[in-house]
Amino acid sequence: MNRCRAMLAAVVWAMLLVQPAVAQDDFDEDMDVAVDHDVGDWDGTRLRKADIDSMARVVGMTPEQHAAASDLYMAYETAMQSAARKLAEFQQSLGEQGGHDDPEVWKKSQPVFEKYNDHVQKLRETLIEDLKLTLTPDQVGQWPKVERRLKRKESMSQLMASGARADLIALAEKAMAGQEMPQELAQTLDDYEREIDRALSSAGNWREEQEAMWRDRAQEFMSMSMEERMEMTRKFMEEGMKRSRGVRDVNMRFLKRISEQLPEDKRMGFEDEFYRRSFWALAHENYSPGGGQSAVRAFDAIAKADWVSDAKRGKVREVRRQYDGERRAMREKQVAALIAAEDKPRTDANPYGMAGMDPQEMAQTWERRREMERKTIDRLREIFTDEELAKLPPPLKRTTEIKDVDFDD
């Protein structure tokens, strides 16, 4: 199995130009995005800090246990980063030797990929065992729930359809962290778990079929022309998209139901997290949607200003409700367009296919989004006096000053 996984992972990396995990982590840190997802982690087995936090919630760790678990995770992450860097260096040298085109070089490289998979699997197993040693017997009794969640994460990370790559249970529990789960919501999450696990079982069958196919046709693949490889990869992706739609459909059906059962102040954050994790085209939607004019940053700045009166906070809440409603409606249209594009086969008549929307249509969507951000910020500015705005940071504070840069320094 490790041989097959190593070969399949390497082929997917080479053909889809997916960066090594360490490169993705660096990118996320530059973008100020929490590194707790699995872009760049092809099979979802790599544990993240979010997984440790989820374990803590599921089994009921004490603060002391959670701190100890976090320390264990940091040691694991350091070892994983080291392994990822070494693998990236090996991949670079392999490319320089023509390993992606020469079947003999490719064949000789496989033991390295197998060794990497064995190494990271051992790191994962060691971390799991060490974590379980920190638990009480009652907490260990809750561990099967953790295993089911990790299995869902592993399965979902390999799905290709947008909307299929996020576990709504984990996201709901993250949104409700520190608060008791309402009974109605707990029942909905139970219903979701049963349905999503059935859908994932069907998708999992495809994964096993593909592992067998790549194993049997590895040498044939390496002897193909680039056009033949791309066609084989296209068929692989189309079938993967088809098999993962069932999971996507369950997620989209339960998303609104779960969101409506969350406290009002948790709903938008829950939905944002889902789309960030599960729709790559929307991954960084909330960080710089207005070319720097971000209403979310404006709302956050007002929330931190302890001098704002209750009356003005009430007006801000009204603006926020209007903004969230407009943003939700706009995103629903964008999501519908992305799903429709993915569901169409890639043909000459549909040049975008699984790649997403027409770039021109996407650009128009983002321009509408930027205009909404600007108008929302203007509505917020109307609530405050010029003196009050001067005490708030941009984008609320109006400024025409441009910071100089000395390139000779």
Secondary structure, DSSP 8 states (H G I E B T S, - for coil): -HHHHHHHHHHHHHHHT---HHHHHHHHHHTT--S-S-TT-TTS-S--HHHHHHHHHHHT--HHHHHHHHHHHHHHHHHHHHHHHHHHHHHHHHHHTTTTT-HHHHHHHHHHHHHHHHHHHHHHHHHHHHHHHTS-HHHHTTHHHHHHHHHHHHHHHT--STT-S--HHHHHHHHTTTS---HHHHHHHHHHHHHHHHHHHHHHHHHHHHHHHHHHHHHHHHTS-HHHHHHHHHHHHHHHHHHHHHHHHHHHHHHHHHHHHS-HHHHHHHHHHHHHHH-GGGTTTTTSTTTT--HHHHHHHHHH-TT--HHHHHHHHHHHHHHHHHHHHHHHHHHHHHHHHHHS--BTTBSSGGG-S-HHHHHHHHHHHHHHHHHHHHHHHTTS-HHHHHTS-TTTS---------TT-
